[in-house]
Amino acid sequence: MTADLTTPHQASSSRTRDPGLVAIALHLRDRLDAIPLSLLTLCARVFPAAVFWQSGQTKVEGWHVTDGAVALFREEYRLPLVDPWLAAHLAAFAEHAFPVLLVLGLASRLSAAALLGMTLVIEVLVYPDAWPTHGVWATCFLMVIARGPGILSIDALIARRYRHLRGWPAGR
């Protein structure tokens, strides 16, 4: 029988270098790398779009912008240089049109850019203390703007259909 001459520090140090742990970490990394970008961009399109859609729904009754929505723009939001009536109507339109386009994946980059612009206005002029929430929205919109809507979109169908006409490179 031989005595173990390793110190507790040496023993724990050798465990952290265990090739089994490294192999598990590498396997986990590879599995996470396999998550399709199109799934991520779908989430980046759908979830913030839902927030804007819900906000738009609070501004309308049927096809009409409510007096309460106009009052909200007049009394709480107080956007400079824009009449509250016009701002309420533009916001109600944008909060319905762009989320639908974004979820469908049609004119996705344009829709994400429009909602990013709205997000910036909301952050700078209306609710500056809500920057963590607005940062999440902005990150989602920037992902769609930078990487496109992914293959689960009408934009991708259109690109596949017409790519050969212009010699477009293979998409993501």
Secondary structure, DSSP 8 states (H G I E B T S, - for coil): -------HHHHHHHHHT-HHHHHHHHHHHHHHHTS-HHHHHHHHHHHHHHHHHHHHHTTEETTEE-HHHHHHIIIII--TTS-HHHHHHHHHHHHHHHHHHHHHTSSHHHHHHHHHHHHHHIIIII-GGGHHHHHHHHHHHHHHHHH-S-SSSHHHHHHHHHHHHHT-----
